[in-house]
Amino acid sequence: MTKTIIEITGMTCSHCENSVAEELMNVSGVTSASADHETGTATIESASVAEQALADAVEEAGYKAVGFKTVDA
């Protein structure tokens, strides 16, 4: 299992967090997703998922992924 932290611009409220988390959960291989507008990040756990698929999901929610940090769990 891999933990990935995504830096996201544009989130301002809990509705933003929910939108991002829902879109990330739609990505095949993602087992959990949460977002935090105060830190401007989303954290996911997954079995190997391409960063582009995650960035596309964030964009689908209406925001922009600007950085990725992967930590093996």
GIGIWO-V562064 format. One record per residue. N is the residue number from 1. RES is the residue in one small letter. PSI is psi in degrees with one decimal (none if undefined). NEAR is the number of other C-alpha atoms within 8 Angstrom. D_LAST is the distance of its C-alpha to the last C-alpha in Angstrom with 1 decimal. Layout:
# GIGIWO-V562064
n=N res=RES psi=PSI near=NEAR d_last=D_LAST
n=N res=RES psi=PSI near=NEAR d_last=D_LAST
This chain:
# GIGIWO-V562064
n=1 res=m psi=139.5 near=8 d_last=5.7
n=2 res=t psi=139.1 near=11 d_last=5.3
n=3 res=k psi=129.4 near=12 d_last=6.0
n=4 res=t psi=133.1 near=12 d_last=9.5
n=5 res=i psi=125.4 near=11 d_last=12.2
n=6 res=i psi=126.4 near=12 d_last=15.7
n=7 res=e psi=130.5 near=11 d_last=18.8
n=8 res=i psi=136.0 near=14 d_last=21.7
n=9 res=t psi=147.3 near=9 d_last=25.4
n=10 res=g psi=-11.9 near=7 d_last=27.9
n=11 res=m psi=132.7 near=10 d_last=26.3
n=12 res=t psi=-7.1 near=7 d_last=28.8
n=13 res=c psi=177.9 near=7 d_last=28.4
n=14 res=s psi=-29.2 near=8 d_last=26.7
n=15 res=h psi=-41.1 near=6 d_last=28.2
n=16 res=c psi=-45.7 near=10 d_last=26.4
n=17 res=e psi=-46.3 near=13 d_last=23.1
n=18 res=n psi=-41.3 near=10 d_last=23.9
n=19 res=s psi=-45.7 near=9 d_last=25.1
n=20 res=v psi=-47.3 near=15 d_last=22.0
n=21 res=a psi=-41.5 near=12 d_last=19.6
n=22 res=e psi=-45.2 near=9 d_last=22.1
n=23 res=e psi=-40.5 near=12 d_last=22.2
n=24 res=l psi=-36.3 near=13 d_last=18.5
n=25 res=m psi=-20.1 near=11 d_last=18.4
n=26 res=n psi=-10.5 near=8 d_last=21.1
n=27 res=v psi=126.9 near=10 d_last=19.0
n=28 res=s psi=128.1 near=6 d_last=18.5
n=29 res=g psi=-18.0 near=8 d_last=14.9
n=30 res=v psi=126.2 near=14 d_last=13.8
n=31 res=t psi=-23.2 near=9 d_last=13.0
n=32 res=s psi=149.8 near=8 d_last=13.1
n=33 res=a psi=137.7 near=13 d_last=14.6
n=34 res=s psi=154.3 near=11 d_last=16.3
n=35 res=a psi=153.9 near=12 d_last=18.4
n=36 res=d psi=111.2 near=10 d_last=20.2
n=37 res=h psi=-26.7 near=12 d_last=23.6
n=38 res=e psi=-36.1 near=5 d_last=24.1
n=39 res=t psi=-12.2 near=5 d_last=21.2
n=40 res=g psi=34.6 near=12 d_last=21.6
n=41 res=t psi=160.8 near=11 d_last=18.0
n=42 res=a psi=145.7 near=14 d_last=16.1
n=43 res=t psi=129.2 near=11 d_last=12.4
n=44 res=i psi=154.9 near=13 d_last=11.2
n=45 res=e psi=137.0 near=12 d_last=8.6
n=46 res=s psi=165.7 near=13 d_last=9.8
n=47 res=a psi=119.4 near=9 d_last=10.4
n=48 res=s psi=101.7 near=7 d_last=11.6
n=49 res=v psi=137.5 near=10 d_last=14.1
n=50 res=a psi=138.2 near=6 d_last=16.6
n=51 res=e psi=-35.0 near=7 d_last=16.9
n=52 res=q psi=-37.3 near=6 d_last=20.5
n=53 res=a psi=-38.4 near=9 d_last=20.0
n=54 res=l psi=-43.1 near=11 d_last=18.1
n=55 res=a psi=-40.5 near=10 d_last=20.8
n=56 res=d psi=-39.2 near=8 d_last=23.4
n=57 res=a psi=-42.1 near=13 d_last=22.2
n=58 res=v psi=-43.0 near=15 d_last=22.3
n=59 res=e psi=-37.5 near=10 d_last=25.8
n=60 res=e psi=-31.7 near=8 d_last=26.9
n=61 res=a psi=-11.4 near=9 d_last=26.3
n=62 res=g psi=16.3 near=6 d_last=28.6
n=63 res=y psi=-179.8 near=12 d_last=26.4
n=64 res=k psi=127.2 near=10 d_last=25.1
n=65 res=a psi=124.2 near=12 d_last=21.7
n=66 res=v psi=-3.7 near=8 d_last=22.3
n=67 res=g psi=153.5 near=7 d_last=19.0
n=68 res=f psi=139.1 near=10 d_last=15.4
n=69 res=k psi=121.2 near=7 d_last=12.5
n=70 res=t psi=133.0 near=8 d_last=9.3
n=71 res=v psi=121.9 near=7 d_last=6.2
n=72 res=d psi=129.9 near=6 d_last=3.8
n=73 res=a psi=none near=5 d_last=0.0
